[in-house]
Amino acid sequence: FCARVQFRWCSRSRLHPLHATYNMVDTVALTKSYFDVWNKKDVPGIEALHAASSTLKDWDGENGPTNADVARAISGIWTAVPAIRIEVIDIYTCASSLTCVANIKVIVDAKTELKVCDVIEYDSAGKIVSLNAYKT
């Protein structure tokens, strides 16, 4: 029964109605908002979306342990690659989990695109506590 229910609750880019019963954090909306702020290159906005204690890991390294450290690292990406932007392909959620998976396309420039999978963990207040990015 549990496996059947879990499979039914897991979704792609939408929440199951029962999701709200167990988890008031809308990880899909939060994730979309995160990438909107990211594309605006809004350093204070990025810092505000991360919990005071948070980490960001990708193929180039690890940043943290604070939201200021994470925001500074992302700002460094924007400085190094001014035209960079992200398109969200899919967001996957499951039941009451505060973790979601976002498949994204990172558009570095006119010739370079990366397929990336972000695993984002939120706290109960809807702040990001960890973001792990994997590229193909």
VEXDOSE-247429 format. One line per 3 residues: number of its first residue (from 1); their letters; for each residue x, y, z of N, C-alpha, C, CB. Coordinates in steps of 0.05 Angstrom, whole numbers. Glycine has a CB too. Layout:
% residues N
NUM = a = X:Y:Z:X:Y:Z:X:Y:Z:X:Y:Z  ...
END
This chain:
% residues 136
1 = fca = 16:-24:0:0:0:0:17:25:0:-18:0:24  38:26:17:54:50:18:68:56:-9:76:47:39  78:35:-22:91:40:-47:72:51:-68:104:14:-58
4 = rvq = 47:40:-68:27:49:-87:20:79:-81:2:32:-86  17:86:-56:10:113:-49:33:132:-55:3:115:-19  58:124:-49:80:141:-55:82:146:-85:106:128:-45
7 = frw = 79:125:-101:80:128:-130:58:148:-140:77:101:-144  35:145:-128:13:163:-136:18:192:-128:-13:154:-122  32:196:-106:38:223:-97:60:236:-113:44:223:-68
10 = csr = 80:220:-121:102:232:-136:92:244:-162:124:210:-142  102:267:-168:92:281:-192:113:296:-206:70:300:-184  106:305:-229:124:321:-246:111:348:-250:131:307:-273
13 = srl = 124:369:-240:115:397:-243:87:403:-233:116:404:-272  77:387:-214:52:394:-202:50:380:-175:27:387:-220  33:390:-158:30:377:-132:4:361:-131:30:398:-109
16 = hpl = 5:339:-118:-19:323:-113:-35:337:-92:-11:293:-105  -61:336:-93:-78:349:-72:-71:341:-44:-107:344:-78  -63:316:-40:-57:307:-13:-31:318:-3:-55:277:-12
19 = hat = -14:329:-21:11:341:-13:7:363:8:26:352:-38  -13:379:4:-18:402:23:-25:392:51:-40:419:12  -36:368:53:-44:357:79:-19:353:96:-59:331:76
22 = ynm = 3:344:84:27:337:99:48:358:99:37:312:89  48:375:79:70:394:75:60:420:64:92:381:57  62:441:79:52:466:70:72:482:53:44:483:94
25 = vdt = 96:470:49:116:483:33:113:474:4:145:476:43  107:492:-14:103:486:-43:131:488:-56:83:506:-56  144:465:-57:171:464:-68:172:471:-98:183:437:-63
28 = val = 151:466:-112:151:473:-141:151:503:-144:126:460:-155  133:517:-130:132:546:-132:158:559:-122:108:557:-116  169:548:-100:194:559:-89:217:556:-109:200:545:-62
31 = tks = 217:533:-122:239:527:-141:237:545:-166:239:498:-149  213:549:-176:209:567:-198:217:596:-190:179:567:-208  209:604:-167:217:630:-157:247:633:-154:203:636:-129
34 = yfd = 260:612:-144:289:613:-141:303:618:-168:299:586:-130  294:604:-189:307:608:-215:299:634:-228:299:585:-234  276:645:-222:269:672:-231:288:693:-219:240:679:-223
37 = vwn = 293:690:-193:312:708:-179:340:704:-190:311:704:-148  347:679:-194:374:673:-205:378:686:-232:377:642:-208  358:685:-249:361:697:-276:361:728:-275:338:688:-293
40 = kkd = 350:739:-254:351:768:-250:379:777:-239:329:778:-231  395:758:-231:421:763:-220:419:781:-195:440:776:-241  401:773:-178:394:788:-154:408:776:-129:363:789:-150
43 = vpg = 431:787:-122:447:776:-100:431:776:-74:473:791:-97  419:799:-65:404:799:-40:380:780:-41:394:827:-34  368:777:-65:346:759:-68:354:730:-65:333:762:-95
46 = iea = 377:722:-76:387:695:-74:394:690:-44:412:691:-91  407:709:-31:414:705:-3:389:701:14:430:729:7  368:716:8:343:714:23:328:687:19:324:737:16
49 = lha = 332:675:-4:319:649:-9:333:626:3:317:645:-39  358:630:12:373:609:26:371:612:56:403:609:17  370:590:70:370:590:99:397:602:109:365:562:111
52 = ass = 397:612:133:422:624:144:445:604:142:418:632:173  439:578:147:459:557:144:452:541:119:460:539:170  467:545:98:461:531:73:486:525:57:441:547:56
55 = tlk = 483:506:38:506:499:21:497:498:-8:518:473:30  517:501:-25:513:499:-54:537:482:-64:511:527:-69  532:459:-76:553:443:-87:548:439:-117:555:415:-72
58 = dwd = 569:441:-133:567:435:-161:593:422:-170:560:460:-178  596:418:-196:619:405:-207:645:421:-203:615:399:-236  643:447:-197:666:463:-193:674:466:-163:662:491:-204
61 = gen = 657:459:-145:664:461:-117:640:462:-98:681:486:-113  646:470:-74:626:471:-52:627:499:-39:631:449:-31  604:510:-35:602:537:-22:583:536:2:592:558:-42
64 = gpt = 589:552:21:574:553:46:594:559:68:559:526:52  587:558:93:563:546:104:540:565:108:569:532:130  542:590:98:521:610:103:508:618:76:532:634:117
67 = nad = 485:630:78:471:641:55:487:663:41:443:651:62  502:678:57:519:699:46:541:687:29:531:717:68  553:665:38:574:651:23:563:640:-4:585:628:39
70 = var = 539:629:-3:526:618:-26:520:641:-46:500:603:-19  508:662:-37:502:685:-54:527:697:-67:487:707:-38  548:698:-52:574:709:-62:584:691:-84:594:712:-39
73 = ais = 582:665:-80:592:646:-101:575:648:-127:591:617:-90  549:650:-124:532:653:-147:537:680:-161:502:651:-140  542:701:-146:549:727:-157:574:725:-174:552:747:-135
76 = giw = 593:708:-165:618:704:-179:613:691:-207:637:687:-163  594:673:-208:586:661:-233:575:682:-252:565:638:-229  558:699:-242:546:720:-259:567:740:-269:524:736:-243
79 = tav = 587:746:-252:608:764:-260:626:751:-282:626:771:-235  632:726:-279:649:712:-298:634:706:-324:658:686:-286  608:702:-323:592:695:-347:567:712:-347:585:664:-347
82 = pai = 569:737:-355:547:756:-353:521:747:-368:555:782:-363  524:733:-390:500:725:-406:487:700:-396:508:722:-435  497:687:-375:487:661:-366:458:664:-357:504:650:-343
85 = rie = 442:643:-363:414:642:-354:405:613:-352:395:658:-373  383:609:-338:373:582:-333:345:580:-343:375:575:-303  339:557:-356:312:550:-363:304:525:-348:308:545:-394
88 = vid = 281:525:-334:272:502:-320:258:483:-340:252:510:-296  266:458:-340:254:438:-357:232:423:-342:276:418:-368  239:412:-319:220:396:-303:227:400:-273:220:366:-311
91 = iyt = 207:398:-257:210:397:-228:196:373:-217:200:424:-214  210:356:-202:198:332:-191:196:334:-161:215:307:-199  173:326:-151:169:326:-122:158:298:-114:149:348:-113
94 = cas = 158:293:-88:147:268:-78:135:272:-50:168:246:-78  109:267:-48:95:268:-23:101:292:-6:101:243:-7  107:288:19:112:311:37:141:318:39:102:304:64
97 = slt = 158:307:22:186:313:22:192:342:18:201:296:1  211:353:32:220:380:28:242:382:8:228:393:55  247:360:-7:267:359:-27:254:357:-54:287:336:-22
100 = cva = 264:370:-74:255:367:-101:279:365:-120:236:390:-110  273:356:-144:293:354:-165:285:371:-188:297:324:-174  303:388:-197:298:406:-220:317:400:-242:300:436:-211
103 = nik = 305:392:-265:321:389:-289:321:416:-303:310:366:-308  345:426:-308:348:453:-319:367:453:-342:357:473:-297  365:474:-358:384:479:-380:398:504:-373:370:480:-408
106 = viv = 424:503:-370:440:527:-365:451:537:-391:464:520:-344  442:560:-399:451:572:-424:474:591:-418:427:587:-439  498:582:-424:522:596:-417:526:619:-437:547:578:-417
109 = dak = 524:613:-463:526:632:-484:512:621:-509:556:640:-490  514:634:-531:500:626:-556:509:598:-565:505:646:-578  533:589:-557:543:563:-566:543:541:-545:571:566:-577
112 = tel = 540:549:-520:544:530:-498:519:527:-480:568:538:-481  508:503:-479:486:496:-461:493:472:-445:459:492:-477  486:472:-420:491:449:-402:465:437:-392:508:458:-378
115 = kvc = 463:411:-392:441:397:-379:449:393:-350:433:370:-394  432:403:-332:439:401:-303:415:391:-288:448:429:-293  420:376:-267:400:366:-249:407:377:-221:399:334:-249
118 = dvi = 388:393:-210:392:405:-184:374:389:-164:385:435:-183  387:381:-142:372:369:-120:371:391:-98:385:342:-109  347:401:-92:344:423:-74:328:415:-50:329:447:-89
121 = eyd = 340:420:-26:327:413:-1:319:439:13:346:396:17  294:440:21:283:464:35:279:457:64:257:472:22  278:478:81:270:474:109:240:479:111:286:494:128
124 = sag = 229:477:135:200:479:138:190:508:134:192:471:166  209:527:133:201:555:128:203:561:98:219:574:143  211:542:82:213:546:53:239:558:44:191:563:44
127 = kiv = 260:557:60:286:567:53:304:543:44:300:582:77  321:548:25:339:528:15:361:522:36:351:535:-12  364:497:43:386:489:61:409:476:46:376:470:83
130 = sln = 402:464:23:424:453:6:414:451:-22:433:425:16  433:457:-40:429:454:-69:453:440:-80:424:482:-83  448:416:-91:469:400:-104:464:399:-134:471:372:-91
133 = ayk = 482:409:-150:479:410:-178:497:390:-192:485:438:-189  484:374:-210:499:353:-225:495:359:-255:488:325:-218  518:358:-270:515:362:-299:522:336:-313:535:385:-308
136 = t = 511:334:-338:516:310:-354:542:314:-369:493:305:-373
END
